[in-house]
Amino acid sequence: MSIMGQDSKKIPVVNRRQPAPGVPVQSSAPSLASSSMDGTYKFILSGLAACTAHAIHHPLYTLKSQMMFYGHDFRFGEFMRQATSPQFLYRGLVQRMVGIMPEKAMKMRAWDVVEGYIEKKSPNAKYTKWLLAGGMAGVATTVVGCPSERAMVLAMIRKQGFIQVVKDTGLKGLYKGWTATLYRDILFNTTLFTTRKIFIEQYCKMTGKTDANIPERIALGLVPGFLASVIGCPHDVVKTRMQGAKLYAPYRSCYTIFFDIIQKEGARNLWKGLLPRLIAVPSMMSSFIVIDEEYKKLFGY
């Protein structure tokens, strides 16, 4: 005899891991694919922000590079005569654009990752977090930034194209001036990101705001940009001298050029080109970071 009769109702077995009908499945953690796509979108948005900001300021970078490379021999009147040609002012733009998108994207990605990691491990170590994140942003920048700047400077100074540089010196030739670029970018980004965060934090405390708006964030980024530009200028001069040299010129180290400028031209020439750098870099970087932040807000990142 069966234990359960024909009229007995079978108790349905409920799988607690299965959602009820009609209820959407909510994942407790983002999938690997989703996380990867988020990183890709952030990378692209940072790159677009960099291209937008740099295209506006490129003529000032042409002036800066000419002043830094020629030093005492630079003639402003001659530069202005040539500046009537847009081709002269925007020489090297294509070479720079090829590298600036991944360069600035890597900068912001390194900043986001390091800042977020330290925030989770030590929420109260804000100054350490900003300093380390800024330094790593500088290191990440040089990976792509050095080759694109080398190609840009050669185009500005010697009218030599990217393909010619690679053909004559190989990929290794694109990394000429990497040491000076590394020193400059670590000093620049550590100063810029840390002081900008401090300025915004203090401004919000003084005004009682939770966050600064777009014009306020751009303005608050200018002074940090000025400080970072002054601190990084000597290594920028050295980098430009190294990268603008003839393709087959004998190698001269960063330290050799640095002390050579001091001995033969005077220490003040280490800040040659500072004026256009102060006009171009602070406004470009301040607007770039804000554009990057707004792009990410617009697309939900």
PyMOL commands that set and color helices and strands:
alter all, ss='L'
color gray80, all
select helices_A, chain A and resi 32-73+76-82+86-89+93-121+126-158+162-173+178-207+214-220+222-243+254-264+267-271+274-298
alter helices_A, ss='H'
color red, helices_A
deselect
rebuild
show_as cartoon
